[in-house]
Amino acid sequence: MTRTHALRAALGVALVAMPAGASLAQEPSAAPPKLGAPASRPKGLPDRPISVGEAVLLALVNSPTAAAADAQWQGATARWRQARSGQLPQVSATGGYTHVNQLAGAASSSSGAGYTGSITLKQLVADSRRTDEAVRQAESLRDAAKLAMDRTVADLALQVRQAFHALVQAERLVGVGEANLTARRSHAELARARLKSGLGIPYDVVRAEAAEADAMLQLNSAQAEAVQARVRLAAVMGLDGRVDIRPGDGAEPEPPKLDVARLIQRALSARPEVRQAEANAEAASHGLSAARTGQAPSIAASVILGTRGSDFPPGSDTLAAGLALQWSPFDSGLTAGRVSEARSSVDVAKAQVEAARIAVTSEVAQAWVALTMAERRVGAAESAVTSATEAVRLAQGRYRAGVGTFVDVADAQAALVGAETSRVNAVTAVEVAKAQLNRAVGVPQQLPLMEGLK
């Protein structure tokens, strides 16, 4: 008997002598890690599994990114109102009281008191459309800020959808790990039973228990990834990472059934990035027009109603009307410099429009290819799972009948786990690709209505 055979025989005696239920592998815990719960549940988050659309809606309510984009739009709107005020009448009022007392030692002494007041109405008459162009520039910048907010919302929605599907994927892989651990335990029991009956060999038990321990480690890794995926989703949604978010329906809306050329055409007209760049280009054009009028004269009309007297209310009223002309025919190159700067801004804005169009075109094409290939992989993955399941069944049957080896069983189970993992990844890739193509084309968000949102 060789040394190897002697070791195997000794190991076989030891395994047979083991009490029932004993194992060579130390079994780690199968429970997933727990983070605990925050002090309070976020407002609007239902105590049930949520759909991907509900996750997006909650993110739009709670995310500081969305709040910052909205604040920037509000600021741009306020700046447009400031610019527009230059076109409208300006009304101001003044009033005062004066007491005069002659100092001692003067040549004559006198004292008195008087009240004054006035209301002034001022209206810009003409300034070579400088103010009008400034208002149009502010209006275009306001529109660009609104489109920037729409872009932020669309980007945030895509991030939430991707994180949501990553969590669904992680939880499904936990299920694959649990099924694998159950199968590996069954294989280990079968190997021990065959060894005990004298039909098996010690190596089969060692291989089976090692595979069982490895399955437990894989399950623990999958559980940890699921917890981390939940934390990442909560962070994107603007929630405490410890919140227990349970994903429900993750089906994405079907993208438009159009060819790539028509998808690109639709994206170029719908994507907020392109429209934002166009609005910035329009604002730059108005800024150039306003800069060219820097040396043009401006005329303003005013009407002043004044009153003064020693009594209150004063009784001596006056009414005055006039025109004011302001003109700077020579400004030492200030206007020329502003025009040159504004012309550069126009060139930059035009280049940004073209860059946005190229980026959108590329994004649509890539998203379409990704979805097409992901849908093809699902069918192949389903076939692989079917074949791998049948291979495990056949390998187990042959091993029980004594005409197959345990290595065949272990390899078939490993192939099944790989096939099931590939299927989960393929199904997830399809949903992510749908979300990416919808975002690339500019499909509006179809969000559900939820009670309790702030």
C-alpha positions, 0 to 999 in steps of 0.5 A: 500500500502506498503512502497516499492510499494509507492516508486515505484509509486512515481518513476514511476510518476517521470519517466513519468514526465521526458522530452524526452531523459532524463536518470537517468544515467550520460553518460560518454564520449565514445571517446577513450583516445588520446595520440597525435602523435610524431614529425615524423613518423618512417621510413618504417612504412606505412600509412595503416594497417600493417600485423603481418609479417610487424610488425616483419620486422619493429621491426627487423629494429628498435629494439635496442635489435636486434641491440645489438645482431648483434653488439655482433656477429660482436664482436665475428667475430672480435675476431676470426679474431684476433685469426686467425692472429696467423696462418698467416705470420706477416710482420713488418717494422722499420726505423730510423735516428741517428745523433752523435755529440761528446761533447766538451772536449772529448779525440777525437771529431767526428760526423756523421749521419746514416740511418737504416731500416729493414723488418721482415717476421715472420711465426709460424712453430709449437706450438703443435697445440696450435694456431690452437685450439685457432682459432677453439675455436674462430670460434666456439664462433663466430658461437655461437654468430651468433646463439645467434643473431638468438635466439634473433631475434626469441624471438623478433619476438614472442614478436611482434606477441604476442603484435600484437595479443593482440592489435587485441584482444583489438580492437575487444573487443572494438567492443564488447563493442560498440555493447553492449552499442548500445544494452543497449541503445535500451533496455533502450528506450524500457523500457522507452517506455513501462513505458510511455505506462503504460505497464512497471514498473519503476524498468525496467527503472532503471535496463536498465539505470544502465546497459547502464551506466555499458556498457559505463564504460566497453567500456571505459575500453576496449578503454583504454586497446586498447590504452595501447596495441598499446603502448606496441606493439610500444615499442616491435617494438622499436618505439615511444609509441605514433605512431598510429599502425593500425593492419591488417592481423594477420593470422599466418602461419600454423605450421607443420602438424606433431605429437609431436615426430616429432615436437620435433625432428625437433625442436632439430635440428633447434632451435638456442638455442640447436645449440648455446649450442652445439657450446659453447660445441665445443668451450670449447673442443677446449679450453681444447685442447689448454690449454693442450699445454701450456708447449709445445715448439713453433718454429717460422721462420723469415726473416729479410731484413736490410739496413744501411748507412750515405746516404739516401737511405742507400746502405748497405743491409743485409739479415738474416734468422733464427729459434726461439725456445720458451719453458717453461718446468716448469711453477709452475702449470700454465698449470695444472690450465688452463687445470683444468679450461678448463675441468670444462668449458667443463662439464658446456657446456655439461650440458647446451646442455642437459638443452637446449634440455630439455627446447626445448622439453618441450616448443614444447609439451606445445605449441602443447597442447596450440594450440590443446586446443585453436582450440577446444575452438573456436568451442565452443565459436562460438556455445555459441555466436549463442545460446546467440544471439538467447536468446537475440532475444527471451527475447526481443520478450517476453518482448515486448509481455508482457509475459517476464520480463526485467530481462530476457532481461538484463541477456540474453544481459550479457550472449551474451557479455560474449560469444562474449568476449570468442569468441574473446579471443578464436580466439586470443588464436589460433593465439598466439598458432600458433606463439608459436608453430612455434617458438618452432619448429624453423620455419624460419620467412617468412617476407614480403618485404617493401619499405623505410626500412633503 
